[in-house]
Amino acid sequence: MIEAPKNPAGIVVRWLARALSVLIILIFAMFALGEGFGVGPVETNEIILFIILLLSLAGIVYSFFNEKLGGLGTLAFGIIFLIVDRHFNFYYLFIPFTGILFLVSWLLSKEKKN
């Protein structure tokens, strides 16, 4: 288990990252349940984007247990998602931003241990 940093900024950043990640997961679940998985034709690009999105969401979940590796995975797959997707949307930036917040939280907690 990750011990809480003594730095108040680290606590705020950690809980901001966690709250944002829960919000992202809930919104993804809402869209997945609302849209459903139809039988219609699916393009290869959509399958690739879906897999990348699932990997970034897995990174978000893993960030609750390991902020460094989970944050790196979330950031990497979030950036890959932005590069691969043809239609840029401002809201897609929240996934890599969450990874950055987890990495900042990890750095702040690391600094207090030394």
C-alpha positions in Angstrom: 0.0 0.0 0.0 1.2 3.5 -0.7 1.7 5.6 2.4 0.3 9.1 2.3 2.8 11.9 1.8 3.3 14.4 4.6 3.3 17.2 2.0 -0.1 18.8 1.7 0.4 19.5 -2.0 1.1 15.8 -2.5 -2.1 14.9 -0.8 -4.1 17.3 -2.9 -2.5 16.2 -6.2 -3.0 12.5 -5.3 -6.7 12.9 -4.5 -7.3 15.2 -7.5 -5.7 12.4 -9.7 -7.9 9.8 -8.1 -11.1 11.8 -8.4 -10.4 12.6 -12.0 -9.6 8.9 -12.8 -12.9 7.7 -11.2 -14.7 10.3 -13.2 -13.0 9.1 -16.4 -13.8 5.5 -15.7 -17.5 6.3 -14.9 -17.9 8.3 -18.1 -16.3 5.5 -20.1 -18.7 3.0 -18.5 -21.7 5.2 -19.1 -20.8 5.5 -22.8 -20.1 1.8 -23.1 -23.4 0.9 -21.6 -25.4 3.6 -23.4 -24.0 2.8 -26.8 -23.9 -0.9 -26.4 -21.9 -3.2 -28.6 -23.8 -3.6 -31.9 -23.4 -6.1 -34.6 -22.6 -3.5 -37.3 -19.4 -3.2 -39.1 -16.4 -1.9 -37.2 -13.4 -0.3 -38.7 -9.9 -1.5 -37.9 -9.0 2.0 -36.6 -11.9 1.8 -34.1 -10.7 -1.5 -32.8 -7.2 -0.1 -32.3 -8.5 3.0 -30.6 -10.7 0.9 -28.3 -7.7 -1.3 -27.3 -5.5 1.7 -26.6 -8.3 3.3 -24.6 -8.7 0.1 -22.5 -5.0 0.0 -21.9 -5.0 3.6 -20.7 -8.0 2.8 -18.4 -6.1 -0.2 -17.1 -3.2 2.2 -16.4 -5.5 4.5 -14.5 -6.7 1.6 -12.3 -3.2 0.4 -11.8 -2.2 4.0 -10.7 -4.2 3.5 -7.5 -1.7 0.7 -6.5 1.5 2.0 -8.1 1.6 5.7 -9.0 4.8 5.6 -11.0 4.1 2.7 -13.4 0.4 3.3 -13.6 1.0 7.0 -14.3 3.6 6.2 -16.9 1.3 3.7 -18.6 -1.7 6.1 -18.5 0.4 8.9 -19.9 1.9 6.8 -22.7 -1.3 5.2 -23.8 -3.1 8.5 -23.5 -0.6 10.2 -25.8 -0.7 7.2 -28.3 -4.5 7.5 -28.3 -4.2 11.2 -29.2 -1.8 10.4 -32.0 -3.8 7.6 -33.5 -7.2 9.2 -33.3 -8.1 11.3 -36.3 -10.7 13.4 -34.6 -9.2 15.6 -31.9 -11.4 16.3 -28.9 -10.4 18.5 -26.0 -11.7 15.9 -23.5 -9.2 13.3 -24.7 -6.5 15.4 -22.9 -7.9 14.4 -19.5 -6.5 10.8 -19.8 -2.8 11.9 -20.2 -3.4 14.7 -17.7 -4.4 12.1 -15.1 -1.2 10.2 -15.8 0.8 13.4 -15.2 -1.0 14.0 -11.9 -0.2 10.5 -10.7 3.4 11.0 -11.6 3.6 14.4 -9.8 2.0 12.8 -6.8 4.6 10.0 -6.9 7.4 12.6 -7.2 6.0 14.6 -4.3 5.7 11.5 -2.1 9.2 10.4 -3.1 10.8 13.7 -2.2 9.5 13.5 1.4 10.9 10.1 2.0 14.5 11.2 1.3 
